Amino acid sequence: MRVHIGSDHAGFELKNHLIEVLSADGHDVVDHGPQALDPDDDYPLYCIPAAAATVADPGSLGIVIGGSGNGEQIAANKVTGVRAVLAYDADTARLGRLHNNANVISIGARMHSEDEATELIKLFLATEFSGEPRHQRRIEQLAAYEKTGKLPGA
C-alpha cells in the first residue's frame, strides 16, 4: 500500500522511524517532509500536502504527526475528501477505519512511545472499512456537505 506521511518538528523523529518500519513491511511510503529538523517549522506545510496526496492517490492512506496530533488532524481535515482521525489508543485507530473509513491518521509523537505509535499506525493500516450501510450513509452525508455546504434533508 502507498502511504503518504508528513509531520512537523515534534513528529520528525517518529516520522523517520515509521518510514523505515513501514517500508520494511512492504509499504510504499512517500515522505512529504520535512526533510530536515527545524524547531520553528509549521505543520500545515507538511500535513496538508500529505493529506492532499492521499486523496489524489486512490487506495492510499495518510499519516500526519505532531506533538499532540491535534493541529495536524485539523490541517489534514481542511483537504476536501480527507477523513482524518486522531488516534490515541487501539480503539480509535481501529474504529477510525472500520466505521469512518478514515483515510488519514494523526498521531501525537509526544503522547506515545515509539513502539505504541508504531502499533497504532500498523493497526490503522491493517484495518478495512466495514462497509456497513449505516456507516456508508454517514460518510456520504459528510461528502455531500463538503460539496454543497448543506446537510442532506435539511
C-alpha positions as CSV (number, residue, x, y, z in Angstrom):
1,M,0.0,0.0,0.0
2,R,1.1,3.5,-0.7
3,V,1.3,5.7,2.5
4,H,1.7,9.4,2.5
5,I,3.4,10.9,5.6
6,G,4.1,14.4,6.9
7,S,5.0,15.9,10.2
8,D,6.3,18.9,12.0
9,H,9.4,19.2,14.1
10,A,7.8,17.4,17.1
11,G,6.9,14.4,14.9
12,F,10.1,14.4,12.8
13,E,11.9,11.5,14.6
14,L,8.8,9.4,14.7
15,K,8.1,10.1,11.0
16,N,11.6,8.9,10.0
17,H,11.1,5.8,12.2
18,L,7.8,5.0,10.6
19,I,9.2,5.4,7.1
20,E,11.8,2.8,7.9
21,V,9.4,0.4,9.6
22,L,6.6,0.7,7.1
23,S,9.0,0.4,4.1
24,A,10.4,-2.8,5.7
25,D,6.8,-4.1,6.0
26,G,6.4,-3.6,2.2
27,H,4.6,-0.3,2.1
28,D,5.5,2.4,-0.5
29,V,6.0,5.4,1.8
30,V,6.0,8.9,0.3
31,D,7.7,11.4,2.6
32,H,6.1,14.9,2.4
33,G,8.5,16.4,4.8
34,P,10.1,17.9,6.5
35,Q,13.4,16.7,5.2
36,A,15.4,18.3,8.0
37,L,14.7,19.1,11.6
38,D,13.6,22.7,12.0
39,P,12.3,23.5,15.5
40,D,10.4,26.5,14.1
41,D,8.6,24.7,11.2
42,D,4.8,24.7,10.8
43,Y,2.8,21.6,10.5
44,P,0.4,22.8,7.7
45,L,3.3,23.0,5.3
46,Y,3.8,19.2,5.5
47,C,0.5,17.8,6.7
48,I,-1.7,19.4,4.1
49,P,0.4,18.1,1.2
50,A,0.4,14.6,2.7
51,A,-3.4,14.7,3.1
52,A,-3.9,16.1,-0.4
53,A,-1.7,13.4,-1.9
54,T,-3.7,10.7,-0.1
55,V,-6.9,12.0,-1.7
56,A,-5.3,12.2,-5.1
57,D,-4.0,8.7,-4.8
58,P,-6.9,6.3,-4.5
59,G,-6.2,3.3,-2.3
60,S,-3.5,5.0,-0.4
61,L,-3.6,6.1,3.3
62,G,-2.0,9.1,5.1
63,I,-0.2,9.7,8.3
64,V,0.3,13.1,9.9
65,I,2.3,13.6,13.1
66,G,3.0,16.4,15.5
67,G,3.4,16.9,19.2
68,S,-0.2,16.2,20.2
69,G,-1.6,15.3,16.8
70,N,-4.5,17.8,17.2
71,G,-3.3,20.6,14.8
72,E,-2.1,18.0,12.3
73,Q,-5.6,16.4,12.2
74,I,-7.2,19.8,11.8
75,A,-4.9,20.6,8.9
76,A,-5.5,17.3,7.2
77,N,-9.2,17.7,7.5
78,K,-9.1,21.0,5.6
79,V,-8.4,19.0,2.5
80,T,-11.6,18.1,0.6
81,G,-12.1,14.3,0.7
82,V,-10.0,13.7,3.8
83,R,-11.4,11.9,6.9
84,A,-8.6,12.3,9.4
85,V,-8.8,10.7,12.9
86,L,-6.7,11.5,15.9
87,A,-5.7,8.0,17.2
88,Y,-4.8,7.9,20.9
89,D,-5.4,4.2,21.5
90,A,-6.1,0.9,19.7
91,D,-9.9,1.5,19.6
92,T,-9.7,5.0,18.0
93,A,-7.1,3.7,15.4
94,R,-9.2,0.7,14.5
95,L,-12.7,2.3,14.6
96,G,-11.5,5.2,12.5
97,R,-11.0,2.8,9.6
98,L,-13.7,0.3,10.5
99,H,-16.6,2.8,11.0
100,N,-15.5,6.0,9.5
101,N,-13.4,4.8,6.5
102,A,-10.8,7.4,7.7
103,N,-8.0,7.8,5.1
104,V,-5.6,9.8,7.3
105,I,-4.4,9.0,10.8
106,S,-3.0,11.7,13.1
107,I,-0.6,10.8,15.9
108,G,0.9,12.8,18.7
109,A,4.5,11.9,19.0
110,R,4.7,13.4,22.5
111,M,1.7,11.3,23.6
112,H,3.1,7.8,22.8
113,S,6.3,5.9,22.9
114,E,7.7,5.0,19.5
115,D,6.5,1.4,19.9
116,E,3.0,2.5,20.9
117,A,2.7,4.9,18.0
118,T,4.0,2.3,15.6
119,E,1.4,-0.2,16.7
120,L,-1.4,2.3,16.3
121,I,-0.2,3.1,12.8
122,K,0.0,-0.6,11.9
123,L,-3.4,-1.3,13.3
124,F,-4.9,1.6,11.3
125,L,-3.2,0.5,8.0
126,A,-4.3,-3.1,8.5
127,T,-8.0,-2.4,9.3
128,E,-10.5,-2.3,6.4
129,F,-13.7,-0.3,6.3
130,S,-16.7,-2.4,7.3
131,G,-18.9,-1.1,4.5
132,E,-21.9,-1.4,6.8
133,P,-24.8,0.7,5.3
134,R,-25.2,2.9,8.3
135,H,-21.5,3.9,8.2
136,Q,-21.5,4.3,4.5
137,R,-24.6,6.6,4.7
138,R,-22.9,8.8,7.2
139,I,-19.8,9.1,5.1
140,E,-22.0,10.1,2.1
141,Q,-23.7,12.7,4.3
142,L,-20.3,14.2,5.1
143,A,-19.2,14.1,1.5
144,A,-22.4,15.8,0.4
145,Y,-21.9,18.6,3.0
146,E,-18.3,19.1,1.8
147,K,-19.6,19.6,-1.7
148,T,-22.7,21.8,-1.1
149,G,-22.3,23.2,2.4
150,K,-25.7,21.8,3.3
151,L,-26.8,18.7,5.2
152,P,-28.8,16.2,3.1
153,G,-32.5,16.6,4.0
154,A,-32.0,19.8,5.9
